[in-house]
Amino acid sequence: MQEENKSTIEFSKPPFSQGGVWLMRSFELFSQRPAFWNSLVIVLFFAFFLINAIFGAFAPIVIFLLVPFTSSLAIFAAEHLDQKITEPMAQHIQLGIKKHQQTLLAYGFVCMGFAFILGFIEQFALAAIGIDMTQYSMQNLPPLPIRFKAMAIGLLIFLPLYLAMFFGCTLILFQGLRPLKALEVSLTTSIACWRPVLGYSLLLLTLVAVPLILFSWASNLASGAEAIQSLLSLLGMIAFIIFLLIITAVNMIMAYVAYCDVFGPTIKQDDPNDNDDQVLSEF
């Protein structure tokens, strides 16, 4: 099934279980160059830490402008590994980002604008139920019920932006869409493909939550033995850092994997076959 014009985008609707396939496929690409991916995540964490330290309250602005470029770096790196492209990875990434750099910068501004609007809406929603998060800090965390309410409201309000950004960057890089159009197509496609998106999100949440629960349980069992508790804290910190590096890299790779599954390979084959599960969506 071929595209008849530029306003027609073809996509498929994978089942719920495909979310797990996205995770495994992303980890497979990570395992091909773990040193590269871990180094990339460390550099990004360090860069974001410096941005927060230097720009303070304006740090989110700078980070939103950088995220499309860091995401593009990971997407092109994943494409390079997946397609076994012969040119050097650095050259492939550089050429790809350079081709779309103006659109990516505009995309960062648009996403930042939507995030600020949703942030104000979140504050009004929290104030409406009597929650003032400004009175809390990292040293004075809110009670657990308040944290759960704030997280639930924030998730609900920011969910449309998350879905709009789910395929947004890849649609700019591989379909050549403008920022607003990419967000629109991504939102519509993510809603149509809610099953694998939900499956992937739940699986990722489980992978993060289970180790934390097990560590808390083991720490409580050893609460009477300070030496064992100190050792568990050290081992837990090391394991958490390694786990965080892997999960962050896998989540960045997932943008490419999910795009290929839903919209098709980035490097088209000569004679693609029709797929009965594919949907022709016009935007």
Secondary structure as GFF3:
##gff-version 3
##sequence-region A 1 283
A	DSSP	beta_strand	8	12	.	.	.	ID=ss1
A	DSSP	alpha_helix	18	32	.	.	.	ID=ss2
A	DSSP	alpha_helix	34	55	.	.	.	ID=ss3
A	DSSP	three_ten_helix	56	58	.	.	.	ID=ss4
A	DSSP	alpha_helix	59	83	.	.	.	ID=ss5
A	DSSP	alpha_helix	89	128	.	.	.	ID=ss6
A	DSSP	three_ten_helix	133	135	.	.	.	ID=ss7
A	DSSP	alpha_helix	144	166	.	.	.	ID=ss8
A	DSSP	alpha_helix	168	175	.	.	.	ID=ss9
A	DSSP	alpha_helix	179	192	.	.	.	ID=ss10
A	DSSP	alpha_helix	194	221	.	.	.	ID=ss11
A	DSSP	alpha_helix	226	263	.	.	.	ID=ss12
A	DSSP	beta_strand	278	282	.	.	.	ID=ss13
###
